[in-house]
Amino acid sequence: MATLHSDFVHLHVHTQYSLLDGACRLQDLASIASAMKMPAVAITDHGNMFGCIEFYQKMQAKGVKPIIGCEAYIAPESRFEKSSRGIREASFHLILLAKDELGYKNLMKLVSIGYTEGFYYKPRIDKEVLAKYNDGLIGFSACLKGEIPHLILSGQTDSAKRTADQYRHIFGKGNFYLELQNNGIDDQTKINKSLIKMSKDLDIPLVATNDVHYLTKDAARAHEALLSIQTQTTLNDPNRMKMQTDEFYFKSPEIMKKAFGDIAPSAITNTLEIAERCNVELDFNKIHLPQYDVPEGATREEYLKKLVSKGLEEKYEKSDKVLESRVEHELKIIEKSGYTSYFLIAWDFVNFAKSKDIPVGPGRGSAAGSVVSYALGITDVDPLRYGLIFERFLNPERISMPDIDIDFCIKNRDRVIDYVSNKYERENVSQIITFGKMKARAVIRDVGRTLNISYAEADRIAKLIPEGINIKLDEAIDAEPQ
């Protein structure tokens, strides 16, 4: 941080992972933060932490400290109550930032609870669970959709003060901030005036943010189109969801200081103080794998070797020095890399599926290069017959997590997932998310719809884009003059 000298930090930022709402692409975000010499930047996507790892890595690569956070949805009462209570989407907004590893773990816990226990329109938490998992977290009162701003606008000033005091007690003194925003909205002026007075009355510090949804001011129109795609409306619909102004961009420190310097200079300097306090460090070199429980009297390595030997007898008519040498080589690397349990677990659930007559694919990708995988029945392709190389799967010179792609019949796939969840406990098992991206042709059709261009015309333009899996719009423009 010492080499960068900006005196403001953005702590409320929605990236591309605020799906169809945030338009800050992570690589561009990292570049603009670095160019503005910001010592740090926070990620606070709506209700999720999808982008945190990619954000962390891209920020670090640009010399900017990544601050891990989330704009959580908090239920008016209990997260289990599925009614609106007159509040849109039955939730308020609340910014949460992780100070340390404990805060990062608590943030993940809260976000997960939002989906598994509190989901109603949005993934919601409540004050009860927030009080339980508040250690290591900093909270902000959020935007106009925050609980305190909502109460102020409703004329319930005393309730707003009580709520602010409640949050201060939940987070602990110095860990809760009243958030000021100035995006050219009249209601914000009224709220800011009330929050500044509340800050003095309750001794709760202020923080300035800009609720960033896109990177530059001229991207506001594109962001409107993105919101229209999300809500399936058109840009000429007067009732469409949209931002009230074009001020929700990644403003320079100078612009932010100008907006708040006269009314609340501490709100600017506090962004640096908060950035100094947030120091989550993620270690990508440490592998966290469950340990497979082997029968009593055997080590995991011995048990794996026994299973492999049995499998070799079934797969090969006779052994030879080439086969023996290859198996010994693979087992040595597997043991040295710490992946013995990994192979045993994969064998376990593939074996379960086959024992229940659930069709299993022959194996895809580099795992097919392992004789051990073949002997265990994880894959059904003989790597020696086809000259497949083990090191493409697990290379001792570049140890990274081996990837075993296994296909199960869709009709009974749930039985395999249930087996794994029950055996290794449900909190240790998760399915990996897949993010769909707007491809060049699809985005032409979607934007065409938001602009009220006929489908036929949008489709004609889309079909001018050359065939290609990952072709980008600028590449298409260069390749096709029309």
ABEGO torsion letter per residue (X at the ends): XAABABABBBABBBBAABBGABABBAAAAAAAAAAAGBABBBBBBBGBAAAAAAAAAAAAAAGBBBBBBBBBBBBABBAABBBAGGBBGGBBBBBBBBABAAAAAAAAAAAAAAAAAABBGBBBBBAAAAAAAABGBBBBAEBAABAAAAAAAAGBAAAAAAAAAAAAAAAEBGABBBBBBBAGBAAAAAAAAAAAAAAAAAGBBBBBBAGBABABAAAAAAAAAAAAAAAGBBAABAABBBBABAAABBBBAAAAAAAAAAABAAAAAAAAAAAAABBBBBBAABBBBBBBBBBBGBBAAAAAAAAAAAAAAAABABBBAAAAAAAAAAAAAAAAAGAAAAAAAAAAAAAAAAAAGBBBBAEBEAAAABAAAAAAGABABBAAAAGBBAAAABBAABBBBBBBBBBBBAAAAAAAAAAAAAAAEAAABBBBBBBBBBBAAAAAAAAAAAAGBBAAAAAAAAAABBBEAABBAAAAAAABAX
